[in-house]
Amino acid sequence: MQLQRLSGLMRKEFLQILRDPSALGIAFAMPLFLLLLFGYGVSLDAEHVPIAVVVEHPSPLADTLIGGLDQSRYFRPVRFSDIIAARTALKEREVNGIFWLRSDFVRKALDGEGADVSVIVNGVDANTARLVESYLQQVWQIWLLQQQREQASVLTLPIGGELRIWFNPALRSRDYLVPGLIAVIMTLIGALLTALVVAREWERGTMEALMASPVTMAEIIIGKLLPYFVLGMGGMALSVAMAIGLFAVPLHGNLLVLTLASALFLLVALGMGLLISSVAKNQFVAGQIAIVVTFLPAFILSGFVFDIRSMPTIIQFITHLIGARFFVSILQSIFLAGNVWSVILPNAAALGVMAVVFLGLTLRRTRKRLD
Amino acid sequence: MDGALRFTQVSKSFGTARRKVTALAEVSFTISTGRITGLIGPDGAGKTTLMRLAACLLMPDAGTITVLGLDGKSQAQAIQSQIGYMPQRFGLYEDLTVRENLNLYADLQGLAHTERKERYDALLALTALGPFGDRRAGQLSGGMKQKLGLACALLRVPRLLLLDEPTVGVDPISRRELWAIIQGLREQGVSVLISTSYMDEAERCDDIILLHEGKVLAQGPPSAFTTPLEGRCFFVQSAELSRRLLQQRLQAEPAVLDARLETSGVRVLLAEGAAPPSVAGAEWHRVPPHFADAFFDRLHAERASPDPVVTPTIRVSPQEISKPETVLSVANLNRFFGSFHAVKDVSFTVHRGEVFGLLGANGAGKSTTFRMLCGLLPASSGVLNVAGQDLRTAPAEARRQIGYVAQKFSLYANLSVAQNLSFFASAYGLGGARRRERLAWAAEEFALAPYLAQNAGDLPLGFKQRLALAAALLHEPPILFLDEPTSGVDPLARTEFWRRINAYSAAGTTVLVTTHFMEEAEYCDHLVLMSLGEVLASGTPAEIRARAATPERPNPTMEEAFIALIEAHEATLRRSR
């Protein structure tokens, strides 16, 4: 290891990053785009969902039930005079569900023989459908409680189940999506960008010229690792700043712990990127492998959008091979719950093992040879 | 004495056990210290593999390599700190400036900061890159890039310099400059191993290793190759026959191994012990043999059963040829890429049955002009008329009239020869009896029948090129476009290729060809010489050579003419500035 050679390689790498718009694009424009998309565009909450309301026989009792819908911030009721028009609206996706009180509703309810409320939910978007279903049930339950109370005694205080949500009291999906994105963004810089730039050296023949010079392979690898480590931490800083500043995501944990955990994950991502580039020597193949092996799993299997516990067992098992999974757990707990060591330490240990494995394999695999 | 580099029984092969490609087979040689050794051989001979082995970037399967007295297997790191190596596609960082590239390699080679200024100044002066220190390497011309690559390899004067085809695609002027630098290094005691496929460069070497299909055919000084050919080389002129006809007659003679057009006549290599045959009105002048003759002779002897020479056949009714008819005309053609003016006001006309050559170095605008003529690239301005059709208004109609062979192999490598041909037949809309007839023609004409089931990617280079030509001719186009068709092809295949092209043109096919091989220019009826997007000169080869004739050099070669014309052009540019 010689400092002059290493610093020469690193200076070259930084100059290339600064001059190559595609590298800067992946490092900064993509994160910005993803953050804005997930911060503003994608929401897993159901709010102001249009609901068709069909009341076949208006009455004061029916009105109190519908009134519950009107007051809920989850729904935007749209009145329809008959069920046929409402069904058409559902088919055309003007509404996401139908709340249908038949003509005999009031009579049956007052007779105490059990009145039916029909709820039809559009199941095309399963996620929203489930939310709409449970929200409608809540509205219905609250109304029942109120009715019981009014009929039993006017003075009784409202009683019933109270739902409390921990860690994300506002239940804003943004608050757990945006921290999770940091894992995706660092995978992008660490694995995809690194795999691409090394493959580019092979493609342009610069690697051959480097190898014929007195540099050692370790110097070449570290000369790539350090600049992209700095770039990756820059991407992380950008994401954290945007998360806190722009999207008002709370940070309950310690910034230093967050930084250390990110650095550890970045080593895993860089290790994957360098390992890919030792296999794939052209940019197209390297890019494809990096996207399929690192970026997509970080997106889908890390628990960043989709809950791991609701995945089939075999898929849950596979998620343990994905570094982003451990990092997403750490991120979500540092941001939303604080420094929960019982979560952070085991996950960090898993990341440490992965970093050692990937970087070790890279060092073993790359020899100063062309064949 | 070990010499600078020694290979002992070195073998190297690539690929899996099932499909093994032997690059080098039991190669042994020694390179002496302080001399320029040329590694000569056609593409695929194993030159690059040999260079990489010498640079310790590959390990041999068998045999030993000794570099500067060090063992290639165990002392690779020590070797790499004493040699300079310039790969074929030199690894310059195109986003970095000339100076930043030098800085990087100075760091890598451990050049002390105190020595740098002096060394940079010397190298920038040597390569004439001084004024371009802050320019990005990607914006340099091909020749300047090669010179910068060489400068990077020379930052610390190496004891052994390995240069892998440093002059490929470089214009004649830069080529001359590169050689001046290399010859200067010999004065400093540097041993140089340089690979090249240019025959004239072989004669500048002290020693030559002739490599063919992974084997060393011969090693020795250039004179050892040419002396045995003394008395077999002739320059033939005829008052009765045109140059082209004379060449065809000579090629048909069994005593003639090779007949090439050269300046105002034909250069002939006779078979060993053969007497000059008598051809109508031919005057035979004995000339000293060149290395190219020796190379041809060796390859000819090596190839035990030469491919059957098929008389080219092509259908064009003879009365069509009689009148000189314009088939292609270009007027005031311009093309910009952003603010870069790649083709400047180019005008020319091409007549039926002509072989029309576009000549120039890399980056001269040949390929851009070509792509516009084929309708692959829209012109920024100007008139383009192909076979009576305006390319700008009726591109599809005009395109049906042309066959195009691209510079790179552009057939489907993982389809068989027959599948490729059949695909192109469909692409040109050939069906029924005509399709069967044309496919049979292609297989016979290009001797492809034994290869029909083989994957196109696995064919030898010469056959790939034949297949590409066959595919371009399936629909019997009246105009044929060939973009650098002979780059990387060995001299035997090149001779055969030109024999075909001349026969097609004699039958009425118009051929447009680009090349940077100056000697190939002699095969054209009409030439356009391009430099930096402009037409420098236009005319028959004789006219162009005559333009560069001086009292000291009354009969310049095409290369000399090219250099003289470019230098004169640059001088006028400088004056007008």
Interface residues (C-beta under 8 A of the other chain):
Chain A: Q2 Q4 R5 S7 G8 L9 R11 K12 L15 Q16 R19 D20 E201 R204 G205 T206 M207 E208 A209 L210 M211 A212 S213 P214 V215 T216 K368 R369 L370 D371
Chain B: F14 R52 A55 C56 L57 L58 M59 A76 Q77 Q80 S81 I83 Y85 M86 P87 Q88 R89 F90 G91 L92 Y93 E94 D95 L96 E100 N103 L104 Y105 A106 D107 L108 Q109 G110 R136 G149 C152 L162
